[in-house]
Amino acid sequence: MITLGVASNLALTFVPDVVPDRAAEIVVYCMTAVVIVVAPLWVYRELVESSRRLEEERRRMRGIEAAGSDFGREADTYAVWGAAEQSVLCFGVGLTGVSKDVERIAEAAGRGVQVDLVMVDPRWLRERSALSGVMDDFYDEVEFVARVERAHEALIALSERLAAEGAAGLVRVHTYRSWPQHSATIADPWAEEPKGYVEFHVFRRRRDWVRIVASGFDGPRIDRPVVANILHEIDRLVGYHLAPA
């Protein structure tokens, strides 16, 4: 439309005898009005579209598909276990929720899926009285530490049970001595396109979720997919490279 308006005005300017003068004057006014009105709208639309594409690219580079807050996505994280083809990485503070459903882990291992469970060292946690204030922000301290201990025992027992059943090494329990601000459940984290969820423990008794779908993008460090940053963080927490541990 803009091109037509400009072309019409130019044609009427340089070839004035094409149409009668009065008609030409009306055409010029109309086309000029169209250009004045439409051009800014077109420019605005292009700016909005460009901004949208840039945001999509930023999300793609970081492997983020969607984000939400104030609600959990337990059903979706459970689906991650069923979707895994090679491995599942379950990383958190106490893994107290996961430990209540060990048969889900056993089912994944039964399909030959490697399961890595990464949680805080419960003995270290009980010794860290300085963390009381942090734990009070999210949990009841005494009960929480006890729940972490029970979760660790249940996961270790599951690993030993599966080993006795001929699935040794498919469920590995790793511990670290720190207090991370998020947790994650990721299917096939070392594959080209891992998928999963990250939960950020930012606000008091509130869960913020980010769905991650990493594309294997290999760019500057600040643009690494979320999965790559999580794997790097976990390696530092446990003190060794997790994948071939």
Disulfide bonds with the S-S distance in Angstrom:
none
